[in-house]
Amino acid sequence: MNIVGEYVKSYTGSAELNLDKEQWDRFYIIEDLEGHERLWRNTELDNTDSKSLILDHSNYSNLVTYRQALRDWTDTENFPLIRPT
């Protein structure tokens, strides 16, 4: 199965594209690995966005470091095969 099939399977629970109109409106087929990984990275940044605004968050410095690694990732030799942690 190619990366698109894997992505579809992770989104729908099936490698088949039996989506209704509402699901298609929310679903974007990723045609290549780099596109898929950029989508993952952007989602991670979105998910950590509000936490990064809390200056007294217990893991603030780790969060800032992680978010910077996400932003820099696409310019490294590790992209798209090794995700930042």
C-alpha positions as CSV (number, residue, x, y, z in Angstrom):
1,M,0.0,0.0,0.0
2,N,1.4,3.5,-0.9
3,I,1.5,6.5,1.5
4,V,-1.8,7.8,0.2
5,G,-3.5,4.4,1.0
6,E,-1.9,4.4,4.5
7,Y,-3.1,8.0,5.1
8,V,-6.6,7.2,3.9
9,K,-6.6,4.1,6.2
10,S,-5.5,6.1,9.2
11,Y,-8.2,8.7,8.5
12,T,-11.1,6.4,7.6
13,G,-10.2,3.0,9.1
14,S,-10.2,1.5,5.6
15,A,-7.9,1.9,2.6
16,E,-11.0,2.4,0.5
17,L,-12.2,5.9,-0.4
18,N,-15.8,5.4,0.5
19,L,-16.3,8.9,2.0
20,D,-19.5,11.0,2.0
21,K,-19.6,14.6,0.9
22,E,-18.9,16.0,4.4
23,Q,-15.9,13.7,4.9
24,W,-14.6,14.7,1.4
25,D,-14.9,18.4,2.4
26,R,-12.6,17.7,5.4
27,F,-10.3,15.2,3.7
28,Y,-7.3,16.1,1.5
29,I,-5.5,13.3,-0.3
30,I,-1.8,13.7,0.2
31,E,0.1,12.7,-3.0
32,D,3.6,12.4,-1.6
33,L,5.4,11.7,1.6
34,E,6.6,15.3,2.0
35,G,3.1,16.7,1.7
36,H,1.9,14.1,4.3
37,E,4.7,15.0,6.7
38,R,4.1,18.8,6.2
39,L,0.5,18.2,7.1
40,W,1.5,16.3,10.3
41,R,4.0,19.1,11.2
42,N,1.4,21.8,10.7
43,T,-1.1,19.8,12.9
44,E,1.5,19.5,15.6
45,L,2.1,23.2,15.5
46,D,-1.6,23.9,15.7
47,N,-2.1,21.5,18.6
48,T,0.7,23.1,20.6
49,D,-0.1,26.7,19.7
50,S,-2.2,27.6,22.7
51,K,0.2,25.9,25.2
52,S,3.1,27.9,23.8
53,L,1.4,31.1,25.0
54,I,1.4,30.0,28.6
55,L,4.7,31.3,29.9
56,D,4.5,29.5,33.2
57,H,3.6,26.1,31.6
58,S,5.6,23.4,33.3
59,N,7.3,22.2,30.1
60,Y,7.5,25.7,28.4
61,S,11.2,25.5,27.4
62,N,10.7,21.9,26.0
63,L,7.7,23.1,24.1
64,V,9.5,26.0,22.6
65,T,12.4,23.8,21.5
66,Y,10.0,21.2,20.0
67,R,8.0,23.8,18.1
68,Q,11.3,25.3,16.7
69,A,12.4,21.8,15.7
70,L,9.1,21.4,13.8
71,R,9.5,24.7,12.0
72,D,13.2,23.9,11.1
73,W,12.5,20.2,10.1
74,T,11.7,20.8,6.4
75,D,15.2,22.3,5.9
76,T,17.1,19.3,7.5
77,E,18.4,16.2,5.9
78,N,16.0,14.2,8.2
79,F,12.9,15.5,6.4
80,P,10.6,13.8,5.7
81,L,11.8,10.4,7.1
82,I,12.6,11.2,10.7
83,R,10.1,13.3,12.7
84,P,11.3,15.7,15.4
85,T,10.6,14.6,19.0
